Amino acid sequence: MPKNKTHSGTSKRFKVTGSGKILREKAGKRHILEKKSSKVTRRMSGTAVVSEHDAPRIKKLLGL
């Protein structure tokens, strides 16, 4: 049986923690930042944990 390949797009976007949670970057911080308030851009920085409903689908793409 052949090995399963990791989805390369998914592997670039998500990171798995030691406890098995999946982290993602927050959306909306790439462009059109001038019109967004500093408060909003600060809120969008950093990482967030993927929702428990999306996690199984992402784990399958990552080959976990």
Contacts in CASP RR format, 6 or more apart in sequence:
PFRMAT RR
TARGET T0000
AUTHOR 0000-0000-0000
METHOD contacts of the structure
MODEL  1
MPKNKTHSGTSKRFKVTGSGKILREKAGKRHILEKKSSKVTRRMSGTAVV
SEHDAPRIKKLLGL
4 63 0 8 1.000
6 61 0 8 1.000
6 62 0 8 1.000
6 63 0 8 1.000
7 61 0 8 1.000
7 62 0 8 1.000
10 58 0 8 1.000
10 61 0 8 1.000
10 62 0 8 1.000
11 62 0 8 1.000
13 24 0 8 1.000
13 25 0 8 1.000
14 22 0 8 1.000
14 23 0 8 1.000
14 24 0 8 1.000
14 50 0 8 1.000
14 58 0 8 1.000
14 62 0 8 1.000
15 22 0 8 1.000
15 23 0 8 1.000
15 47 0 8 1.000
16 22 0 8 1.000
16 23 0 8 1.000
16 62 0 8 1.000
16 64 0 8 1.000
17 23 0 8 1.000
21 49 0 8 1.000
21 50 0 8 1.000
21 55 0 8 1.000
22 49 0 8 1.000
22 50 0 8 1.000
22 55 0 8 1.000
22 58 0 8 1.000
22 59 0 8 1.000
22 62 0 8 1.000
23 47 0 8 1.000
23 48 0 8 1.000
23 49 0 8 1.000
23 50 0 8 1.000
24 47 0 8 1.000
24 48 0 8 1.000
24 49 0 8 1.000
24 50 0 8 1.000
25 46 0 8 1.000
25 47 0 8 1.000
25 48 0 8 1.000
26 43 0 8 1.000
26 44 0 8 1.000
26 45 0 8 1.000
26 46 0 8 1.000
26 47 0 8 1.000
26 48 0 8 1.000
27 44 0 8 1.000
28 44 0 8 1.000
29 41 0 8 1.000
29 44 0 8 1.000
29 45 0 8 1.000
33 41 0 8 1.000
50 58 0 8 1.000
END
